[in-house]
């Protein structure tokens, strides 16, 4: 007997960020981290050279404020410009981090996008199988799980994680399930009962 595990609707639990956005965000974040660390160390070194207390990691904002104060107090024109540019660069990197964070948040799909992607994937499937096991998978965030027997193979099905039709709670071991491709309807056949469920993932566009 062949035991198969299907690829269930991964979009239910995974954010589906555009690949190009992901690469761009990652590149900018790494670049900002490198430049930010260089500026941070340079800021601390300059503050300590002037007899001021400075911390490498926990004192970033205080260090930025102190280097700008130092630029005001310093009479040497070259050093004044140097300290001011260091402080301004620190602020610039902080702004870049905020922009990257906002960009990342905006790149995340909405809950409706996630539901619609999962629903579209579900509709494309078809099966004619018997339920041989039903349980909440403790190793997979307690997902609603059905083990379906199809001819000579068993399929682990977790398509109904966000379904609102109560299909999963109605189904029992021994039931036969029939679903046609490009449909959202699942028929449950049980002795003396034929019940049809319109599967609903909460997608507002379908």
N, C-alpha and C positions, 0 to 999 in steps of 0.2 A: 504494500500500500504506500502510495506517495503522499507525503505530508507537506502541503504548501502553505506559505504565509503570504497573504496578499498585501500589496501596498495600499493601505487604507488612506483616507483623505488626510494627508499630512498637513494640509493647509489649515486644518482645525486647530492644530497645536503649534504650528510653526509660522513665523512671520515670513511672508513672501516678498521680500524687498527686491526691487529691481537690481539685477546683477551689476549694471554699470554704476548705479548710485552707490552700491556697496563698495565697489572697488575705489571709486572716487573718494568716498567718505573715509575709507581705511587709509588711503594714501595721504590725504590731508591731515588726518589725525596723527599718523606717524611723523609726518613732516613737522607739524606743530609741536609734538612732544619733543623732538630733537632740538628744534630751535628754542623751545621754552626752557628746556633743561640747560642749554648753553647760556641763555640769558640769565637764568636763575643763579648759576654758579658765578657768572661774571658780575652780577649784582652784589652777591655776598662778598666776593673778593674785594670789590671796590669799597664797600662799606667797611670791611675790616681794615683795609689799608688806611682808612680815615679814622680808625679807633672806635668805630660804631659796632654795636652788637648786631649780629645777623644770624639767622638760622637757614639751613639749606632747604629743608622740605616744608616745615610747618609755618614758616614765616614769610611766605611769598608776598602776600598783600602788604604786610608791614614793611618788608624790604623795598617794595615798589614805592611806598609812600616816603620812606627814609631817603631813597636815592634821589627822589624828586626834590625833597627838602634840601638835600646836599647840593643839588644843582643851583638852588636859589641862594644858599649861603656862600658858595664858592665864588671867589673873586676872579680866579683865573678863567679867562674866556674859553679857552680850549677845553678845560676840565668841566666847566659849566655846561658847554654844549654836549660833551661826552656823557655826563651823568643824566642830562635831560633826555637824550636819545635812548639811553638804557631804560629809563623809567617809562618813556613813551612806548618803547618796543614791548616791554612787559605787559602794558595795558593792551597793546595791539594783539598779542598772543592770547590774552584772556578773552578778548572779543572774538577771535577766531574759534576758540574752544566753544564759546556760547553758540556761535553760528553753526558749527559742526553738529552740536547736540540738537539744535532746533531742526536742522536738515535731516538728521537721523530719525527724529520723532515724526516728522512730516512724511518720511519715506515709508513708515510702517503702514500696512494696509488697515483700513477700518474694519470693524467687526463685521459689517455687511459685506465687504469685499471678501473677507475670509469665508463667510458662510456661502456666498455665491460661487466662489472657486470650488469649495468642497461639494456643493450641490451639483455643479456642472460635471465634476468628475464622477459623482455617484450615478448621475443619469446615464452616463456612457456605459455603465456596467450592465451585465445580464447574468442571471443565474437561475438554475432550477435544481434546488438542493434540499436536503433534509437537515434539520437542526439536531446535532448529536451532543452538543455541549452549550451551556449558557452560563456566563459568569462575569464578574467585574475583575478585570485584569489588574491585580495589585502591583505588578511590575511595570505597568504602563498607565500610571495615574488613575487607576480604577476605571479605565475605559469600559464601556458596555461592549461585551465581546460575545460573538457567536462562532461556534465551530460548525461549519457546514459540510455535509457529505455530498460530493458530486461524483457520481460513478465510482471511479477508483481513487479518488483524491479527497483530502480534507483541506478546507480553506478556513483560515482564521479571518473573520470579518469584524472590523471595527468601524464600519461606515455610519453607525447610528449614534455616535457620541453626542452630537448636538441636535439630533432629530427631536421635533416637538410633537410628533403625531401619536406618541405613546405606543408605537409599534413594538419597541423592544420589551416593554412591560407586559404586553399581551402574549408575545411569542413564548412557546414552551418547547422543551426538548421533545422531539418526535414530530413536530410540525414540519410540513413541506412548504418551502418558499419559492415563489415564482416571480421573476422580474425580467421584463424585456428591455432591450437596449433603447436608449433615448426616451425612456419613460421614468416618471417618479413614483409609479404605482408598484406596490409589492402585494401579491396575493398570498394569504396564509391559509393553507389547507390542513384541517384537523378533522378527525372523525366527527361527521355530522355538522361541521362548520367550514364555511368558505368566507373569509373576511378580507376585504380589500383596504389597504392603508395608502393614503396619499402622503408620502414622506415630505416633511417640511423642515428645512434647515434654517428657516427664518430669513431667507434671501428675499429682499424687497424688490429685486429686479426681475424675478422669474415667477 
